[in-house]
C-alpha cells in the first residue's frame, strides 16, 4: 500500500560494482582510484599468507572436531579480506578484532598457538595487545567498534594524527561483520566517530550471513551506503580480491592518518564454512550458493595470475605447501602441550596490582584447596 504523503517504500537498491583489481579468473584489471603496482615479492607474499592462514583455519577446525578446542570461528573464504587489510597496516596502527580475524592476527605477528589457547579455554587471550598493536578478541558482537572509536579519539588527543610524519601518524581499524552492523554499538560508534572526526577505519567483512540470517533481511541498501547517513564515506571492495582489499584499505588508512576522519569499507565476501564449529550451515543455505562462491576463491585466482605471468613456479608453490604442512604439525603438537590454567589466574589477572580483597579471597581458596589435600593424604 502506498503512503499518500511519503509515497511508496523504496525499492531494494541494486548492488553496485566492486572495487576489483583481480578477477575470479585471475585477470588483472585496473581501477582509476585504486590502481596499485605490486612487485613479484608482494604478490607471492600475499599468496603465502593466504595459504598459511587457510591451513591455520583448517587445522584449528580439525582440532576442535577431535575435542582439543571447545570452539573455533572459521574464516574459510575470507582470507583475502583479512590479509589485504592486515598487510595494509603501518606498524603504529592499532587493530580491534572480532573473534574471526585470524588472518589479521597472523599479519600482526600473533602466534597461532595463542589463538588456539583462547579457543581451548586455557586463557582469555594471552598475546600482548601493546606488543602487536592488535587487541584481544571481542566476543560481544560489535562492542569493539566502540573501543576502536574511543582509542582513535585518544590518538587524536595525543597529537598522532595529521602531523605529516609517516612513522608517527596513526590510524585505528575496527573489524566487524555484516550481522554486527545491525547492533546498536556499531551505530553508536559511527555517531561518535563522525562527530569527532576520529581516525578510524570501519572494516566490515560482509560474508552474507549473520549466523543463519542472510544480509538482505538486514538492510534495503548495500551495507557501505550506511556510512553516508552518518556523514562519512563508504566503499565496497571485492573481499575475495587481496590486491583490491589491500589497495582500498591502504588508502583509507592514509586518509585517516591525515586527519580526514572515519570511513567504512565493506569487503564483499562469503563465509564458505560455518559461523562457528557449533553451526550447521546446510540447514539454512543452498549448496548451489556455496558452489558459486567457490569459483571466486581468493587463493585460486591469485595462483592463476602468478602462474600465467611467470611470477611463481612449481618450486615456489611446493615450498609454500611445505610451510603450510609444517605450520599444521606445529599447531597440533603445541596445542596438545598447552598447560591447563592455574586457579590463581582468577585473582592474578583481574588487576595489574592485586587488591587486599583479592588477596584475601585467594588465601581463602588456598586454605580450602589444602583441606582436600589433607583428606586425600
GUZATOR-577103 format. One record per residue (C-alpha): residue number from 1; x, y, z. Coordinates in steps of 0.02 Angstrom, whole numbers, plus 50000, padded with zeros to 5 digits. Example, Ala and Ser with C-alpha at 12.3 -4.5 7.8 and 13.67 -1.06 7.14 Angstrom:
BEGIN
<site><i>1</i><x>50615</x><y>49775</y><z>50390</z></site>
<site><i>2</i><x>50684</x><y>49947</y><z>50357</z></site>
This chain:
BEGIN
<site><i>1</i><x>50000</x><y>50000</y><z>50000</z></site>
<site><i>2</i><x>50069</x><y>50171</y><z>49950</z></site>
<site><i>3</i><x>50077</x><y>50305</y><z>50085</z></site>
<site><i>4</i><x>49980</x><y>50458</y><z>50023</z></site>
<site><i>5</i><x>50107</x><y>50579</y><z>50098</z></site>
<site><i>6</i><x>50276</x><y>50496</y><z>50089</z></site>
<site><i>7</i><x>50247</x><y>50384</y><z>49940</z></site>
<site><i>8</i><x>50296</x><y>50201</y><z>49917</z></site>
<site><i>9</i><x>50432</x><y>50114</y><z>50015</z></site>
<site><i>10</i><x>50597</x><y>50121</y><z>49920</z></site>
<site><i>11</i><x>50641</x><y>49975</y><z>49810</z></site>
<site><i>12</i><x>50791</x><y>49873</y><z>49860</z></site>
<site><i>13</i><x>50943</x><y>49963</y><z>49792</z></site>
<site><i>14</i><x>51041</x><y>49852</y><z>49671</z></site>
<site><i>15</i><x>51216</x><y>49803</y><z>49719</z></site>
<site><i>16</i><x>51349</x><y>49921</y><z>49650</z></site>
<site><i>17</i><x>51506</x><y>49867</y><z>49561</z></site>
<site><i>18</i><x>51650</x><y>49818</y><z>49672</z></site>
<site><i>19</i><x>51822</x><y>49892</y><z>49676</z></site>
<site><i>20</i><x>51917</x><y>49749</y><z>49597</z></site>
<site><i>21</i><x>52096</x><y>49727</y><z>49534</z></site>
<site><i>22</i><x>52099</x><y>49539</y><z>49508</z></site>
<site><i>23</i><x>51950</x><y>49448</y><z>49433</z></site>
<site><i>24</i><x>51895</x><y>49274</y><z>49489</z></site>
<site><i>25</i><x>51975</x><y>49209</y><z>49329</z></site>
<site><i>26</i><x>52143</x><y>49281</y><z>49379</z></site>
<site><i>27</i><x>52142</x><y>49428</y><z>49258</z></site>
<site><i>28</i><x>52224</x><y>49590</y><z>49316</z></site>
<site><i>29</i><x>52108</x><y>49739</y><z>49293</z></site>
<site><i>30</i><x>52131</x><y>49922</y><z>49333</z></site>
<site><i>31</i><x>52033</x><y>50046</y><z>49437</z></site>
<site><i>32</i><x>52055</x><y>50235</y><z>49419</z></site>
<site><i>33</i><x>52052</x><y>50268</y><z>49606</z></site>
<site><i>34</i><x>52147</x><y>50119</y><z>49674</z></site>
<site><i>35</i><x>52271</x><y>50062</y><z>49543</z></site>
<site><i>36</i><x>52424</x><y>50000</y><z>49637</z></site>
<site><i>37</i><x>52579</x><y>49922</y><z>49560</z></site>
<site><i>38</i><x>52632</x><y>49765</y><z>49652</z></site>
<site><i>39</i><x>52803</x><y>49685</y><z>49649</z></site>
<site><i>40</i><x>52825</x><y>49499</y><z>49622</z></site>
<site><i>41</i><x>52881</x><y>49481</y><z>49803</z></site>
<site><i>42</i><x>52724</x><y>49568</y><z>49866</z></site>
<site><i>43</i><x>52611</x><y>49458</y><z>49760</z></site>
<site><i>44</i><x>52699</x><y>49299</y><z>49815</z></site>
<site><i>45</i><x>52691</x><y>49361</y><z>49994</z></site>
<site><i>46</i><x>52502</x><y>49381</y><z>49982</z></site>
<site><i>47</i><x>52488</x><y>49205</y><z>49913</z></site>
<site><i>48</i><x>52597</x><y>49132</y><z>50051</z></site>
<site><i>49</i><x>52498</x><y>49223</y><z>50186</z></site>
<site><i>50</i><x>52331</x><y>49163</y><z>50121</z></site>
<site><i>51</i><x>52386</x><y>48982</y><z>50102</z></site>
<site><i>52</i><x>52460</x><y>48977</y><z>50277</z></site>
<site><i>53</i><x>52310</x><y>49062</y><z>50356</z></site>
<site><i>54</i><x>52192</x><y>48941</y><z>50270</z></site>
<site><i>55</i><x>52296</x><y>48796</y><z>50339</z></site>
<site><i>56</i><x>52288</x><y>48877</y><z>50511</z></site>
<site><i>57</i><x>52099</x><y>48880</y><z>50497</z></site>
<site><i>58</i><x>52086</x><y>48701</y><z>50434</z></site>
<site><i>59</i><x>52199</x><y>48635</y><z>50572</z></site>
<site><i>60</i><x>52104</x><y>48727</y><z>50707</z></site>
<site><i>61</i><x>51939</x><y>48660</y><z>50640</z></site>
<site><i>62</i><x>52009</x><y>48483</y><z>50643</z></site>
<site><i>63</i><x>52073</x><y>48508</y><z>50821</z></site>
<site><i>64</i><x>51900</x><y>48561</y><z>50875</z></site>
<site><i>65</i><x>51822</x><y>48409</y><z>50792</z></site>
<site><i>66</i><x>51943</x><y>48299</y><z>50889</z></site>
<site><i>67</i><x>51893</x><y>48379</y><z>51053</z></site>
<site><i>68</i><x>52051</x><y>48482</y><z>51077</z></site>
<site><i>69</i><x>51962</x><y>48652</y><z>51063</z></site>
<site><i>70</i><x>51796</x><y>48700</y><z>51137</z></site>
<site><i>71</i><x>51751</x><y>48805</y><z>50986</z></site>
<site><i>72</i><x>51826</x><y>48880</y><z>50829</z></site>
<site><i>73</i><x>51765</x><y>49026</y><z>50721</z></site>
<site><i>74</i><x>51810</x><y>48984</y><z>50541</z></site>
<site><i>75</i><x>51872</x><y>49109</y><z>50412</z></site>
<site><i>76</i><x>51871</x><y>48995</y><z>50259</z></site>
<site><i>77</i><x>51843</x><y>49103</y><z>50105</z></site>
<site><i>78</i><x>51885</x><y>49267</y><z>50191</z></site>
<site><i>79</i><x>52074</x><y>49253</y><z>50179</z></site>
<site><i>80</i><x>52094</x><y>49393</y><z>50050</z></site>
<site><i>81</i><x>51991</x><y>49517</y><z>50152</z></site>
<site><i>82</i><x>52096</x><y>49486</y><z>50307</z></site>
<site><i>83</i><x>52268</x><y>49475</y><z>50227</z></site>
<site><i>84</i><x>52237</x><y>49627</y><z>50118</z></site>
<site><i>85</i><x>52178</x><y>49729</y><z>50267</z></site>
<site><i>86</i><x>52316</x><y>49663</y><z>50380</z></site>
<site><i>87</i><x>52461</x><y>49695</y><z>50261</z></site>
<site><i>88</i><x>52400</x><y>49873</y><z>50227</z></site>
<site><i>89</i><x>52432</x><y>49922</y><z>50408</z></site>
<site><i>90</i><x>52577</x><y>50029</y><z>50466</z></site>
<site><i>91</i><x>52670</x><y>49969</y><z>50621</z></site>
<site><i>92</i><x>52593</x><y>50107</y><z>50730</z></site>
<site><i>93</i><x>52413</x><y>50073</y><z>50676</z></site>
<site><i>94</i><x>52303</x><y>49983</y><z>50802</z></site>
<site><i>95</i><x>52176</x><y>49846</y><z>50765</z></site>
<site><i>96</i><x>52020</x><y>49798</y><z>50862</z></site>
<site><i>97</i><x>51965</x><y>49625</y><z>50802</z></site>
<site><i>98</i><x>51812</x><y>49516</y><z>50822</z></site>
<site><i>99</i><x>51837</x><y>49331</y><z>50857</z></site>
<site><i>100</i><x>51870</x><y>49284</y><z>50675</z></site>
<site><i>101</i><x>52018</x><y>49394</y><z>50624</z></site>
<site><i>102</i><x>52146</x><y>49253</y><z>50623</z></site>
<site><i>103</i><x>52221</x><y>49319</y><z>50462</z></site>
<site><i>104</i><x>52245</x><y>49494</y><z>50531</z></site>
<site><i>105</i><x>52320</x><y>49417</y><z>50689</z></site>
<site><i>106</i><x>52441</x><y>49325</y><z>50576</z></site>
<site><i>107</i><x>52491</x><y>49488</y><z>50492</z></site>
<site><i>108</i><x>52521</x><y>49569</y><z>50662</z></site>
<site><i>109</i><x>52637</x><y>49430</y><z>50717</z></site>
<site><i>110</i><x>52522</x><y>49342</y><z>50842</z></site>
<site><i>111</i><x>52573</x><y>49159</y><z>50862</z></site>
<site><i>112</i><x>52428</x><y>49049</y><z>50801</z></site>
<site><i>113</i><x>52451</x><y>48940</y><z>50955</z></site>
<site><i>114</i><x>52396</x><y>49089</y><z>51060</z></site>
<site><i>115</i><x>52232</x><y>49087</y><z>50963</z></site>
<site><i>116</i><x>52215</x><y>48901</y><z>50999</z></site>
<site><i>117</i><x>52242</x><y>48932</y><z>51185</z></site>
<site><i>118</i><x>52095</x><y>49052</y><z>51188</z></site>
<site><i>119</i><x>51977</x><y>48931</y><z>51099</z></site>
<site><i>120</i><x>52043</x><y>48786</y><z>51204</z></site>
<site><i>121</i><x>51989</x><y>48883</y><z>51357</z></site>
<site><i>122</i><x>52157</x><y>48886</y><z>51445</z></site>
<site><i>123</i><x>52164</x><y>49077</y><z>51444</z></site>
<site><i>124</i><x>52062</x><y>49229</y><z>51393</z></site>
<site><i>125</i><x>52187</x><y>49287</y><z>51263</z></site>
<site><i>126</i><x>52372</x><y>49284</y><z>51305</z></site>
<site><i>127</i><x>52453</x><y>49394</y><z>51174</z></site>
<site><i>128</i><x>52507</x><y>49570</y><z>51221</z></site>
<site><i>129</i><x>52400</x><y>49698</y><z>51127</z></site>
<site><i>130</i><x>52532</x><y>49832</y><z>51153</z></site>
<site><i>131</i><x>52667</x><y>49723</y><z>51076</z></site>
<site><i>132</i><x>52568</x><y>49680</y><z>50919</z></site>
<site><i>133</i><x>52454</x><y>49834</y><z>50908</z></site>
<site><i>134</i><x>52316</x><y>49704</y><z>50896</z></site>
<site><i>135</i><x>52182</x><y>49695</y><z>51029</z></site>
<site><i>136</i><x>52114</x><y>49540</y><z>51113</z></site>
<site><i>137</i><x>51970</x><y>49453</y><z>51027</z></site>
<site><i>138</i><x>51799</x><y>49526</y><z>51065</z></site>
<site><i>139</i><x>51657</x><y>49402</y><z>51083</z></site>
<site><i>140</i><x>51520</x><y>49530</y><z>51118</z></site>
<site><i>141</i><x>51454</x><y>49571</y><z>50945</z></site>
<site><i>142</i><x>51502</x><y>49746</y><z>50888</z></site>
<site><i>143</i><x>51574</x><y>49806</y><z>51054</z></site>
<site><i>144</i><x>51749</x><y>49825</y><z>50981</z></site>
<site><i>145</i><x>51690</x><y>49965</y><z>50864</z></site>
<site><i>146</i><x>51659</x><y>50075</y><z>51017</z></site>
<site><i>147</i><x>51829</x><y>50028</y><z>51088</z></site>
<site><i>148</i><x>51911</x><y>50071</y><z>50922</z></site>
<site><i>149</i><x>51823</x><y>50238</y><z>50910</z></site>
<site><i>150</i><x>51873</x><y>50284</y><z>51087</z></site>
<site><i>151</i><x>52053</x><y>50233</y><z>51054</z></site>
<site><i>152</i><x>52053</x><y>50336</y><z>50893</z></site>
<site><i>153</i><x>51990</x><y>50488</y><z>50988</z></site>
<site><i>154</i><x>52133</x><y>50461</y><z>51111</z></site>
<site><i>155</i><x>52256</x><y>50454</y><z>50966</z></site>
<site><i>156</i><x>52190</x><y>50624</y><z>50912</z></site>
<site><i>157</i><x>52218</x><y>50697</y><z>51083</z></site>
<site><i>158</i><x>52394</x><y>50627</y><z>51087</z></site>
<site><i>159</i><x>52435</x><y>50727</y><z>50932</z></site>
<site><i>160</i><x>52464</x><y>50573</y><z>50823</z></site>
<site><i>161</i><x>52354</x><y>50624</y><z>50677</z></site>
<site><i>162</i><x>52390</x><y>50741</y><z>50533</z></site>
<site><i>163</i><x>52569</x><y>50783</y><z>50581</z></site>
<site><i>164</i><x>52638</x><y>50737</y><z>50411</z></site>
<site><i>165</i><x>52762</x><y>50617</y><z>50490</z></site>
<site><i>166</i><x>52734</x><y>50444</y><z>50412</z></site>
<site><i>167</i><x>52804</x><y>50349</y><z>50560</z></site>
<site><i>168</i><x>52702</x><y>50449</y><z>50685</z></site>
<site><i>169</i><x>52528</x><y>50474</y><z>50612</z></site>
<site><i>170</i><x>52413</x><y>50334</y><z>50670</z></site>
<site><i>171</i><x>52251</x><y>50255</y><z>50612</z></site>
<site><i>172</i><x>52138</x><y>50131</y><z>50701</z></site>
<site><i>173</i><x>52043</x><y>49986</y><z>50621</z></site>
<site><i>174</i><x>51882</x><y>49912</y><z>50688</z></site>
<site><i>175</i><x>51837</x><y>49742</y><z>50614</z></site>
<site><i>176</i><x>51658</x><y>49679</y><z>50618</z></site>
<site><i>177</i><x>51538</x><y>49577</y><z>50515</z></site>
<site><i>178</i><x>51377</x><y>49612</y><z>50423</z></site>
<site><i>179</i><x>51273</x><y>49546</y><z>50567</z></site>
<site><i>180</i><x>51358</x><y>49665</y><z>50689</z></site>
<site><i>181</i><x>51310</x><y>49812</y><z>50578</z></site>
<site><i>182</i><x>51133</x><y>49792</y><z>50647</z></site>
<site><i>183</i><x>51194</x><y>49811</y><z>50826</z></site>
<site><i>184</i><x>51170</x><y>49972</y><z>50923</z></site>
<site><i>185</i><x>51353</x><y>49978</y><z>50974</z></site>
<site><i>186</i><x>51410</x><y>49989</y><z>50793</z></site>
<site><i>187</i><x>51290</x><y>50129</y><z>50752</z></site>
<site><i>188</i><x>51340</x><y>50223</y><z>50910</z></site>
<site><i>189</i><x>51522</x><y>50205</y><z>50858</z></site>
<site><i>190</i><x>51478</x><y>50279</y><z>50689</z></site>
<site><i>191</i><x>51397</x><y>50429</y><z>50775</z></site>
<site><i>192</i><x>51546</x><y>50465</y><z>50888</z></site>
<site><i>193</i><x>51674</x><y>50435</y><z>50750</z></site>
<site><i>194</i><x>51585</x><y>50556</y><z>50635</z></site>
<site><i>195</i><x>51555</x><y>50687</y><z>50770</z></site>
<site><i>196</i><x>51737</x><y>50690</y><z>50824</z></site>
<site><i>197</i><x>51813</x><y>50654</y><z>50652</z></site>
<site><i>198</i><x>51904</x><y>50506</y><z>50730</z></site>
<site><i>199</i><x>52044</x><y>50422</y><z>50630</z></site>
<site><i>200</i><x>51957</x><y>50253</y><z>50622</z></site>
<site><i>201</i><x>51929</x><y>50135</y><z>50476</z></site>
<site><i>202</i><x>51774</x><y>50029</y><z>50500</z></site>
<site><i>203</i><x>51813</x><y>49867</y><z>50406</z></site>
<site><i>204</i><x>51659</x><y>49759</y><z>50382</z></site>
<site><i>205</i><x>51679</x><y>49585</y><z>50310</z></site>
<site><i>206</i><x>51508</x><y>49558</y><z>50233</z></site>
<site><i>207</i><x>51512</x><y>49368</y><z>50220</z></site>
<site><i>208</i><x>51324</x><y>49367</y><z>50180</z></site>
<site><i>209</i><x>51267</x><y>49279</y><z>50338</z></site>
<site><i>210</i><x>51235</x><y>49337</y><z>50516</z></site>
<site><i>211</i><x>51242</x><y>49159</y><z>50579</z></site>
<site><i>212</i><x>51085</x><y>49095</y><z>50489</z></site>
<site><i>213</i><x>51012</x><y>49264</y><z>50439</z></site>
<site><i>214</i><x>51051</x><y>49322</y><z>50261</z></site>
<site><i>215</i><x>51107</x><y>49501</y><z>50240</z></site>
<site><i>216</i><x>50962</x><y>49550</y><z>50127</z></site>
<site><i>217</i><x>50847</x><y>49534</y><z>50278</z></site>
<site><i>218</i><x>50951</x><y>49661</y><z>50373</z></site>
<site><i>219</i><x>50961</x><y>49805</y><z>50250</z></site>
<site><i>220</i><x>50872</x><y>49877</y><z>50100</z></site>
<site><i>221</i><x>51032</x><y>49959</y><z>50038</z></site>
<site><i>222</i><x>51210</x><y>49898</y><z>50012</z></site>
<site><i>223</i><x>51299</x><y>49899</y><z>50179</z></site>
<site><i>224</i><x>51434</x><y>50026</y><z>50133</z></site>
<site><i>225</i><x>51300</x><y>50158</y><z>50099</z></site>
<site><i>226</i><x>51250</x><y>50161</y><z>50282</z></site>
<site><i>227</i><x>51404</x><y>50268</y><z>50313</z></site>
<site><i>228</i><x>51329</x><y>50410</y><z>50211</z></site>
<site><i>229</i><x>51188</x><y>50432</y><z>50336</z></site>
<site><i>230</i><x>51315</x><y>50463</y><z>50473</z></site>
<site><i>231</i><x>51413</x><y>50589</y><z>50371</z></site>
<site><i>232</i><x>51566</x><y>50495</y><z>50314</z></site>
<site><i>233</i><x>51611</x><y>50397</y><z>50157</z></site>
<site><i>234</i><x>51591</x><y>50213</y><z>50124</z></site>
<site><i>235</i><x>51659</x><y>50100</y><z>49989</z></site>
<site><i>236</i><x>51632</x><y>49920</y><z>49934</z></site>
<site><i>237</i><x>51779</x><y>49811</y><z>49883</z></site>
<site><i>238</i><x>51789</x><y>49634</y><z>49817</z></site>
<site><i>239</i><x>51833</x><y>49547</y><z>49980</z></site>
<site><i>240</i><x>51896</x><y>49394</y><z>49884</z></site>
<site><i>241</i><x>52025</x><y>49502</y><z>49793</z></site>
<site><i>242</i><x>52177</x><y>49525</y><z>49904</z></site>
<site><i>243</i><x>52250</x><y>49658</y><z>49788</z></site>
<site><i>244</i><x>52095</x><y>49768</y><z>49790</z></site>
<site><i>245</i><x>52069</x><y>49745</y><z>49977</z></site>
<site><i>246</i><x>52249</x><y>49797</y><z>50009</z></site>
<site><i>247</i><x>52237</x><y>49949</y><z>49895</z></site>
<site><i>248</i><x>52072</x><y>50012</y><z>49966</z></site>
<site><i>249</i><x>52123</x><y>49983</y><z>50148</z></site>
<site><i>250</i><x>52293</x><y>50066</y><z>50123</z></site>
<site><i>251</i><x>52210</x><y>50221</y><z>50050</z></site>
<site><i>252</i><x>52079</x><y>50226</y><z>50189</z></site>
<site><i>253</i><x>52212</x><y>50210</y><z>50324</z></site>
<site><i>254</i><x>52313</x><y>50351</y><z>50249</z></site>
<site><i>255</i><x>52158</x><y>50459</y><z>50240</z></site>
<site><i>256</i><x>52125</x><y>50429</y><z>50425</z></site>
<site><i>257</i><x>52306</x><y>50464</y><z>50473</z></site>
<site><i>258</i><x>52298</x><y>50631</y><z>50382</z></site>
<site><i>259</i><x>52151</x><y>50684</y><z>50490</z></site>
<site><i>260</i><x>52011</x><y>50663</y><z>50362</z></site>
<site><i>261</i><x>51906</x><y>50560</y><z>50481</z></site>
<site><i>262</i><x>51818</x><y>50392</y><z>50477</z></site>
<site><i>263</i><x>51773</x><y>50283</y><z>50329</z></site>
<site><i>264</i><x>51678</x><y>50120</y><z>50308</z></site>
<site><i>265</i><x>51748</x><y>49981</y><z>50199</z></site>
<site><i>266</i><x>51629</x><y>49842</y><z>50153</z></site>
<site><i>267</i><x>51731</x><y>49690</y><z>50099</z></site>
<site><i>268</i><x>51605</x><y>49590</y><z>50000</z></site>
<site><i>269</i><x>51648</x><y>49408</y><z>50026</z></site>
<site><i>270</i><x>51569</x><y>49243</y><z>50077</z></site>
<site><i>271</i><x>51580</x><y>49132</y><z>50229</z></site>
<site><i>272</i><x>51623</x><y>48964</y><z>50150</z></site>
<site><i>273</i><x>51620</x><y>48872</y><z>50315</z></site>
<site><i>274</i><x>51507</x><y>48878</y><z>50466</z></site>
<site><i>275</i><x>51481</x><y>49027</y><z>50580</z></site>
<site><i>276</i><x>51574</x><y>48926</y><z>50711</z></site>
<site><i>277</i><x>51601</x><y>48741</y><z>50734</z></site>
<site><i>278</i><x>51436</x><y>48732</y><z>50830</z></site>
<site><i>279</i><x>51340</x><y>48785</y><z>50674</z></site>
<site><i>280</i><x>51270</x><y>48682</y><z>50530</z></site>
<site><i>281</i><x>51251</x><y>48797</y><z>50379</z></site>
<site><i>282</i><x>51168</x><y>48660</y><z>50274</z></site>
<site><i>283</i><x>51010</x><y>48693</y><z>50375</z></site>
<site><i>284</i><x>50985</x><y>48868</y><z>50306</z></site>
<site><i>285</i><x>51080</x><y>48896</y><z>50143</z></site>
<site><i>286</i><x>51088</x><y>48813</y><z>49974</z></site>
<site><i>287</i><x>51237</x><y>48712</y><z>49916</z></site>
<site><i>288</i><x>51221</x><y>48799</y><z>49747</z></site>
<site><i>289</i><x>51270</x><y>48964</y><z>49830</z></site>
<site><i>290</i><x>51425</x><y>48886</y><z>49905</z></site>
<site><i>291</i><x>51474</x><y>48810</y><z>49737</z></site>
<site><i>292</i><x>51450</x><y>48979</y><z>49654</z></site>
<site><i>293</i><x>51568</x><y>49063</y><z>49777</z></site>
<site><i>294</i><x>51697</x><y>48925</y><z>49760</z></site>
<site><i>295</i><x>51728</x><y>48994</y><z>49585</z></site>
<site><i>296</i><x>51780</x><y>49158</y><z>49667</z></site>
<site><i>297</i><x>51908</x><y>49079</y><z>49783</z></site>
<site><i>298</i><x>52037</x><y>49209</y><z>49835</z></site>
<site><i>299</i><x>52187</x><y>49092</y><z>49834</z></site>
<site><i>300</i><x>52146</x><y>49007</y><z>49669</z></site>
<site><i>301</i><x>52129</x><y>49171</y><z>49573</z></site>
<site><i>302</i><x>52297</x><y>49234</y><z>49635</z></site>
<site><i>303</i><x>52382</x><y>49069</y><z>49595</z></site>
<site><i>304</i><x>52315</x><y>49078</y><z>49417</z></site>
<site><i>305</i><x>52383</x><y>49255</y><z>49399</z></site>
<site><i>306</i><x>52554</x><y>49208</y><z>49468</z></site>
<site><i>307</i><x>52572</x><y>49058</y><z>49354</z></site>
<site><i>308</i><x>52506</x><y>49145</y><z>49200</z></site>
<site><i>309</i><x>52628</x><y>49288</y><z>49220</z></site>
<site><i>310</i><x>52779</x><y>49182</y><z>49265</z></site>
<site><i>311</i><x>52790</x><y>49253</y><z>49441</z></site>
<site><i>312</i><x>52782</x><y>49085</y><z>49530</z></site>
<site><i>313</i><x>52836</x><y>48911</y><z>49480</z></site>
<site><i>314</i><x>52805</x><y>48737</y><z>49545</z></site>
<site><i>315</i><x>52954</x><y>48751</y><z>49663</z></site>
<site><i>316</i><x>52882</x><y>48906</y><z>49746</z></site>
<site><i>317</i><x>52709</x><y>48829</y><z>49765</z></site>
<site><i>318</i><x>52784</x><y>48669</y><z>49835</z></site>
<site><i>319</i><x>52885</x><y>48769</y><z>49961</z></site>
<site><i>320</i><x>52729</x><y>48861</y><z>50020</z></site>
<site><i>321</i><x>52637</x><y>48695</y><z>50036</z></site>
<site><i>322</i><x>52781</x><y>48627</y><z>50140</z></site>
<site><i>323</i><x>52774</x><y>48781</y><z>50253</z></site>
<site><i>324</i><x>52587</x><y>48750</y><z>50275</z></site>
<site><i>325</i><x>52619</x><y>48569</y><z>50323</z></site>
<site><i>326</i><x>52750</x><y>48623</y><z>50450</z></site>
<site><i>327</i><x>52630</x><y>48752</y><z>50523</z></site>
<site><i>328</i><x>52493</x><y>48621</y><z>50539</z></site>
<site><i>329</i><x>52610</x><y>48499</y><z>50626</z></site>
<site><i>330</i><x>52669</x><y>48633</y><z>50748</z></site>
<site><i>331</i><x>52492</x><y>48686</y><z>50789</z></site>
<site><i>332</i><x>52440</x><y>48508</y><z>50829</z></site>
<site><i>333</i><x>52594</x><y>48474</y><z>50934</z></site>
<site><i>334</i><x>52591</x><y>48636</y><z>51032</z></site>
<site><i>335</i><x>52403</x><y>48633</y><z>51058</z></site>
<site><i>336</i><x>52418</x><y>48464</y><z>51144</z></site>
<site><i>337</i><x>52557</x><y>48533</y><z>51253</z></site>
<site><i>338</i><x>52461</x><y>48686</y><z>51313</z></site>
<site><i>339</i><x>52455</x><y>48683</y><z>51504</z></site>
<site><i>340</i><x>52293</x><y>48688</y><z>51599</z></site>
<site><i>341</i><x>52257</x><y>48858</y><z>51677</z></site>
<site><i>342</i><x>52301</x><y>48889</y><z>51858</z></site>
<site><i>343</i><x>52156</x><y>48929</y><z>51975</z></site>
<site><i>344</i><x>52261</x><y>49075</y><z>52036</z></site>
<site><i>345</i><x>52233</x><y>49159</y><z>51867</z></site>
<site><i>346</i><x>52061</x><y>49205</y><z>51933</z></site>
<site><i>347</i><x>52146</x><y>49327</y><z>52050</z></site>
<site><i>348</i><x>52312</x><y>49363</y><z>51967</z></site>
<site><i>349</i><x>52238</x><y>49425</y><z>51804</z></site>
<site><i>350</i><x>52099</x><y>49538</y><z>51868</z></site>
<site><i>351</i><x>52201</x><y>49694</y><z>51909</z></site>
<site><i>352</i><x>52378</x><y>49749</y><z>51869</z></site>
<site><i>353</i><x>52404</x><y>49765</y><z>52057</z></site>
<site><i>354</i><x>52314</x><y>49639</y><z>52166</z></site>
<site><i>355</i><x>52199</x><y>49719</y><z>52293</z></site>
<site><i>356</i><x>52188</x><y>49667</y><z>52475</z></site>
<site><i>357</i><x>52014</x><y>49598</y><z>52445</z></site>
<site><i>358</i><x>52075</x><y>49487</y><z>52302</z></site>
<site><i>359</i><x>52224</x><y>49429</y><z>52406</z></site>
<site><i>360</i><x>52105</x><y>49380</y><z>52547</z></site>
<site><i>361</i><x>51994</x><y>49284</y><z>52425</z></site>
<site><i>362</i><x>52144</x><y>49191</y><z>52356</z></site>
<site><i>363</i><x>52205</x><y>49146</y><z>52531</z></site>
<site><i>364</i><x>52033</x><y>49079</y><z>52572</z></site>
<site><i>365</i><x>52034</x><y>48974</y><z>52414</z></site>
<site><i>366</i><x>52209</x><y>48907</y><z>52451</z></site>
<site><i>367</i><x>52156</x><y>48854</y><z>52625</z></site>
<site><i>368</i><x>52001</x><y>48769</y><z>52554</z></site>
<site><i>369</i><x>52103</x><y>48676</y><z>52421</z></site>
<site><i>370</i><x>52232</x><y>48623</y><z>52551</z></site>
<site><i>371</i><x>52096</x><y>48543</y><z>52656</z></site>
<site><i>372</i><x>52059</x><y>48421</y><z>52515</z></site>
<site><i>373</i><x>52244</x><y>48376</y><z>52501</z></site>
<site><i>374</i><x>52248</x><y>48336</y><z>52687</z></site>
<site><i>375</i><x>52096</x><y>48220</y><z>52671</z></site>
<site><i>376</i><x>52168</x><y>48129</y><z>52521</z></site>
<site><i>377</i><x>52334</x><y>48101</y><z>52608</z></site>
